[in-house]
Every structure is written in structure tokens, then in C-alpha cells.
Amino acid sequence: MPNPKRKHTPHRRDSRRSANSKIEAENSSKCSNCGAPKMPHKVCPECGFYNGKLVVPRKVKKSKAKEQQAKEAQEEAK
């Protein structure tokens, strides 16, 4: 395999390596429900809303779920 005849200059080497620094971060938008940053055209990871509608309900911890069930039972008893 042939070898280079001359050494590449530092400018040429660094110019080639600098192409990676031009990569930009992807766009993000605000959630219309909670205001958290999210990717466009995706469900909000914080609240689970998309286009103003609840798509993915948030998971509730077991202790809070039990409290909610107790409250619902009290309301039904009234």
C-alpha cells in the first residue's frame, strides 16, 4: 500500500477534524401542557400529552394509588 509522499500540514489535519464541531443539537420545542422541553412531533416525556390530548397516562406510585382509591371510595359512599 502506498505511503504519502509529504506530511500533511496541521491546518489541513485540524480542518478535517473540525467538521465534527459543526454538528448542531436537534431542535426542541415546548410542551403545550407543562412547558417542558420535548422533541417536536413526539409525546411529552414529562406529562404524556401530545397535541393537547393525554396519550400516555403517567404512572402513579403505589402509595398514592392507594390514597386515591380510598378517596374515591369515600366519595362513592356519600
C-alpha positions as a Markdown table, in Angstrom:
| # | Residue | x | y | z |
|---|---|---|---|---|
| 1 | Met | 0.0 | 0.0 | 0.0 |
| 2 | Pro | 1.5 | 3.4 | -0.9 |
| 3 | Asn | 2.6 | 5.9 | 1.7 |
| 4 | Pro | 2.1 | 9.6 | 1.5 |
| 5 | Lys | 5.0 | 11.5 | -0.2 |
| 6 | Arg | 4.7 | 14.5 | 2.1 |
| 7 | Lys | 3.4 | 15.3 | 5.6 |
| 8 | His | 0.0 | 17.0 | 5.8 |
| 9 | Thr | 0.1 | 20.4 | 7.4 |
| 10 | Pro | -1.5 | 20.9 | 10.9 |
| 11 | His | -4.0 | 23.3 | 9.2 |
| 12 | Arg | -5.2 | 20.5 | 6.9 |
| 13 | Arg | -5.3 | 18.0 | 9.7 |
| 14 | Asp | -7.2 | 20.3 | 12.0 |
| 15 | Ser | -9.6 | 21.4 | 9.3 |
| 16 | Arg | -10.6 | 17.8 | 8.7 |
| 17 | Arg | -11.1 | 17.2 | 12.4 |
| 18 | Ser | -13.2 | 20.4 | 12.9 |
| 19 | Ala | -16.0 | 19.0 | 10.8 |
| 20 | Asn | -17.4 | 17.2 | 13.9 |
| 21 | Ser | -17.8 | 20.5 | 15.8 |
| 22 | Lys | -20.3 | 21.7 | 13.2 |
| 23 | Ile | -22.9 | 19.2 | 14.2 |
| 24 | Glu | -25.8 | 21.0 | 15.8 |
| 25 | Ala | -28.2 | 19.9 | 18.5 |
| 26 | Glu | -31.6 | 18.7 | 17.3 |
| 27 | Asn | -34.4 | 21.2 | 17.6 |
| 28 | Ser | -36.6 | 21.0 | 20.7 |
| 29 | Ser | -40.0 | 22.6 | 21.4 |
| 30 | Lys | -42.0 | 23.4 | 24.5 |
| 31 | Cys | -44.8 | 21.1 | 25.6 |
| 32 | Ser | -48.1 | 23.0 | 25.3 |
| 33 | Asn | -49.4 | 21.4 | 28.6 |
| 34 | Cys | -46.5 | 21.6 | 31.0 |
| 35 | Gly | -43.9 | 23.7 | 29.2 |
| 36 | Ala | -41.1 | 21.1 | 29.5 |
| 37 | Pro | -38.7 | 20.8 | 26.5 |
| 38 | Lys | -39.6 | 17.9 | 24.2 |
| 39 | Met | -38.8 | 16.7 | 20.7 |
| 40 | Pro | -41.2 | 18.0 | 18.0 |
| 41 | His | -43.9 | 15.6 | 16.9 |
| 42 | Lys | -43.3 | 13.4 | 20.0 |
| 43 | Val | -45.3 | 12.7 | 23.2 |
| 44 | Cys | -44.0 | 14.8 | 26.1 |
| 45 | Pro | -42.0 | 12.6 | 28.4 |
| 46 | Glu | -42.9 | 14.6 | 31.5 |
| 47 | Cys | -46.7 | 14.7 | 31.3 |
| 48 | Gly | -47.6 | 12.3 | 28.4 |
| 49 | Phe | -49.6 | 14.9 | 26.4 |
| 50 | Tyr | -49.5 | 15.3 | 22.6 |
| 51 | Asn | -51.3 | 18.0 | 20.7 |
| 52 | Gly | -53.3 | 18.9 | 23.8 |
| 53 | Lys | -54.5 | 15.4 | 24.4 |
| 54 | Leu | -53.4 | 12.9 | 27.0 |
| 55 | Val | -51.8 | 10.0 | 25.1 |
| 56 | Val | -49.7 | 8.2 | 27.7 |
| 57 | Pro | -51.0 | 8.4 | 31.3 |
| 58 | Arg | -48.4 | 8.9 | 34.0 |
| 59 | Lys | -47.7 | 6.1 | 36.3 |
| 60 | Val | -48.7 | 6.7 | 39.9 |
| 61 | Lys | -46.7 | 5.3 | 42.8 |
| 62 | Lys | -48.5 | 2.5 | 44.8 |
| 63 | Ser | -48.8 | 4.6 | 47.9 |
| 64 | Lys | -50.5 | 7.4 | 46.0 |
| 65 | Ala | -52.7 | 5.0 | 44.2 |
| 66 | Lys | -54.0 | 3.6 | 47.4 |
| 67 | Glu | -54.8 | 7.1 | 48.7 |
| 68 | Gln | -56.7 | 7.9 | 45.5 |
| 69 | Gln | -58.7 | 4.7 | 45.8 |
| 70 | Ala | -59.6 | 5.5 | 49.4 |
| 71 | Lys | -60.7 | 9.0 | 48.3 |
| 72 | Glu | -62.8 | 7.6 | 45.5 |
| 73 | Ala | -64.4 | 5.0 | 47.9 |
| 74 | Gln | -65.3 | 7.8 | 50.3 |
| 75 | Glu | -66.8 | 9.9 | 47.5 |
| 76 | Glu | -68.9 | 6.9 | 46.3 |
| 77 | Ala | -70.1 | 6.3 | 49.9 |
| 78 | Lys | -71.5 | 9.9 | 50.1 |
